[in-house]
Amino acid sequence: MNGELHVVDDVPGEFAERVIEAFHSRPDEDFSLALSGGDTARSCYERLALVGGEQIDWWQVDVYWGDERCVPPGDAASNERLGREALLEKVGAAHAVYPMRCDDGAESYQLRVGELGHFDVVHLGLGPDGHTASLFPGSSALDADPGLLVCMNEDPTGANPLPRMTLTFSGIARARLALFTVTGAEKQAAMQAVYDGADVPAARVEAERVVWLVDRDAAPRG
């Protein structure tokens, strides 16, 4: 499989520790963190806010998003809203916050990511269909030009509704650490597919380092 597999009892706790470690070992003064969405992400950010509130200097943290649904920022489906509620409002501040806004188009976020150069951490999840970020099986973003770091995308099956903006594989590959968090028995089949090297989007992620934090319910067998 792509990356290091760690089966852990406390995924949010392990996530928080990894982000704190990445912050303290960062090569530059600033620290760039790209957020995800979903219930597991919310738990991870709440834990990071709890244990990392004082261990991280948030005034040195630039916050990005790895993908976003094309909804208003206050919508319940918005990853921006989740990140603000679960993390940013709890830690109080960040050096800069760069939400994805579909109305601005992918080009403006492409320029921002291009100027950044590297993410220190990109947080990723795993869908039951093997997608990560908003890179869905059979979608056009899977074959994006290598120079494209951000694009618009949709799930061709309709199982994941709403158009999206997402980092491409090339955008994620700019991460020093791509950090997956996977929990729950409903993710086990997808995690098994990744572990077995099946051709699902999450199995194609590359970065300087790829780490999978997986709970026992979602862990691959054998």
Summary of the structure (lengths in Angstrom):
residues: 222
radius of gyration: 15.9
end to end distance: 12.5
largest distance: 45.3
contacts: 758
relative contact order: 0.20
helix: 36%
strand: 22%
